[in-house]
Amino acid sequence: MINKKNFQAEDGTIATDNESNVRILKNHYHKVFNRQVEVDESILEQLKQRPITQELGEPPDKQQVHAAIQKMKTNKAPGISGVTTDMLKNLPNDAIDLLTTII
């Protein structure tokens, strides 16, 4: 079962219900996925291909992804994406499915 928690908006207010949680997450992900960034794709050609490690096996299933997320520490600063472990720990089942597919 996924832990349920209320998110905090940029202005510091804490969500009090599912609607405000959704609003906070919507605003966050809109910013994350709609950033305008300049990319020099020619740099990709300069990257050395690393060897493929076949021993790693199959991609993780949904239960393994969920278990790995639950092991993450809470109340940690986000990385460059702005996503915190608290956000990941509170993803609904559909989002865990999508994350598993992406992985």
C-alpha positions in Angstrom: 0.0 0.0 0.0 1.3 3.5 -0.9 1.7 6.0 1.9 -0.7 9.0 1.5 0.8 12.4 2.3 -0.1 16.0 1.6 2.2 18.0 -0.6 3.6 21.5 0.0 3.1 24.2 -2.6 5.8 26.6 -3.7 4.3 29.3 -1.4 4.6 27.0 1.6 1.0 26.0 2.0 0.2 22.4 2.7 -2.4 20.6 0.7 -5.5 19.7 2.8 -7.3 17.3 0.4 -6.9 15.3 -2.8 -7.8 18.3 -5.0 -5.1 20.5 -3.6 -2.6 17.6 -3.8 -3.5 17.3 -7.5 -3.2 21.0 -8.1 0.3 21.1 -6.5 1.5 18.1 -8.5 0.0 19.4 -11.7 1.8 22.8 -11.3 5.1 21.0 -10.4 5.1 18.6 -13.3 3.9 21.3 -15.7 7.1 23.3 -14.8 9.3 20.2 -15.0 8.1 19.0 -18.3 7.6 22.4 -20.0 10.9 24.0 -19.3 12.6 25.7 -22.3 16.1 24.3 -22.5 18.7 24.7 -25.3 20.3 21.4 -26.2 23.3 20.9 -28.4 22.7 17.5 -29.8 26.1 17.3 -31.4 27.5 16.7 -28.0 25.8 13.3 -28.0 28.0 12.2 -30.9 31.1 12.8 -28.7 29.9 10.5 -25.9 31.7 7.1 -25.7 29.3 4.1 -25.8 29.6 2.2 -22.6 29.5 -1.6 -22.8 26.1 -3.2 -22.3 26.0 -5.4 -19.2 23.8 -8.4 -20.0 24.1 -9.9 -16.5 21.8 -7.3 -15.0 18.8 -9.3 -16.2 15.3 -8.2 -16.9 13.9 -4.8 -16.2 12.2 -4.5 -12.8 8.5 -5.2 -12.4 6.0 -2.9 -10.7 6.5 -4.5 -7.2 10.3 -4.1 -7.5 10.0 -0.4 -8.5 7.5 0.3 -5.7 9.7 -1.5 -3.2 12.8 0.5 -4.3 10.9 3.8 -4.0 9.6 2.9 -0.5 13.2 2.3 0.6 14.2 5.8 -0.3 14.7 8.3 2.6 12.1 11.0 3.1 12.4 14.7 3.5 15.4 15.0 1.1 16.1 17.9 -1.3 15.1 17.2 -4.9 17.5 16.8 -7.7 17.7 18.8 -10.9 14.2 17.6 -12.0 12.7 19.0 -8.8 11.1 15.6 -7.9 11.5 14.7 -4.3 11.4 11.2 -2.8 8.3 12.2 -1.0 6.6 12.8 -4.3 7.7 9.4 -5.6 6.5 7.7 -2.5 3.0 9.1 -2.9 2.6 8.3 -6.6 -0.8 6.6 -7.4 -0.8 3.1 -8.9 -1.2 4.4 -12.4 1.9 6.5 -12.1 3.9 3.5 -10.7 2.8 1.6 -13.8 4.0 4.4 -16.1 7.3 4.7 -14.2 7.8 1.0 -14.5 7.1 1.1 -18.2 9.6 4.0 -18.6 12.3 2.1 -16.7 
